[in-house]
Amino acid sequence: MFNLKGLIVSCCIGHYSVQFLQLYSVYDDTFDNKYHLSNAVHHSTIPSLWHCAMLCLQFMRCLSYFYNTQSQECILHATSFRYTVPSFFGVEWKFYLTEERSGRCTRNDGFVYYRDLDFCYKIYDPLPLNFMVYKSICDQANAELVKVDTKEKQKYIELISANLPIPRLCVQGTDTIDPQQQWTFDDGTLMTYFNWNQQYDQPSGGQGFLGISTALNFTWFDTNSTNLINCVFICQK
């Protein structure tokens, strides 16, 4: 459960304190006395929790952090730990999740904000494969099914999807809009980045939708919307 205590962190420029981004750090007692080292953005000894929060603000890849008041260790991470369980135990460790407070991407609707990619997203639990349902759920959240449009975003998707409960992630992309069956996003914009699975000669064509296999190095497969399987999906704003 979330404890609504938080920190508004700001950065100082000259003699003036300028709050150039409202980054609200929310304490989550779910991970009390736990911490995680793998894939950390930064790990150092820092004088206080406030300094750890300030350090998180300085690192654009920081989305969450662990702080230990006893050892004064600060560990920054790029994930929200939605599907990742911290791997170590130790007394006095606390976990904080940042929240962008401008109103675009707030915790109230379950979205988190990754500043490095200007990426506001929410990972949903697995549902039976139906892209129309996924898109409808995203629409209701004033969002859209996630677009994987750069290598950097692909790598971040891999990071936050590494411990999904099932090995399938459904994302935006279709070959049904363009007359020449080129792959586009839902608005008809041609896709320029791809990560197709070459071993299985993907895309096979005629399937209509796009999925990522986390079990096969996060490579892409085309898929239809009638397979009797479940899929995790991500909405983005």
Stockholm file with secondary structure:
# STOCKHOLM 1.0

chainA/1-237         MFNLKGLIVSCCIGHYSVQFLQLYSVYDDTFDNKYHLSNAVHHSTIPSLWHCAMLCLQFMRCLSYFYNTQSQECILHATSFRYTVPSFFGVEWKFYLTEERSGRCTRNDGFVYYRDLDFCYKIYDPLPLNFMVYKSICDQANAELVKVDTKEKQKYIELISANLPIPRLCVQGTDTIDPQQQWTFDDGTLMTYFNWNQQYDQPSGGQGFLGISTALNFTWFDTNSTNLINCVFICQK
#=GR chainA/1-237 SS CEEEEEEEEEEEETTEEEEEEEEEEEEEGGGTTEECCTTCSEEEECSCHHHHHHHHHHCTTCSEEEEETTTCEEEEESSCCSSCCCCEECTTEEEEEEEECSSSSCGGGTCEEEGGGTEEEEEEEEEESCHHHHHHHHHHTTCEECCCCSHHHHHHHHHHTTTCSSSEEEESCBSSSSTTCCCBCTTSCBCCCCCBCTTTTSCCSSCCEEEEEGGGTTEEEEECSCCSCEEEEEEEC
#=GC SS_cons         CEEEEEEEEEEEETTEEEEEEEEEEEEEGGGTTEECCTTCSEEEECSCHHHHHHHHHHCTTCSEEEEETTTCEEEEESSCCSSCCCCEECTTEEEEEEEECSSSSCGGGTCEEEGGGTEEEEEEEEEESCHHHHHHHHHHTTCEECCCCSHHHHHHHHHHTTTCSSSEEEESCBSSSSTTCCCBCTTSCBCCCCCBCTTTTSCCSSCCEEEEEGGGTTEEEEECSCCSCEEEEEEEC
//
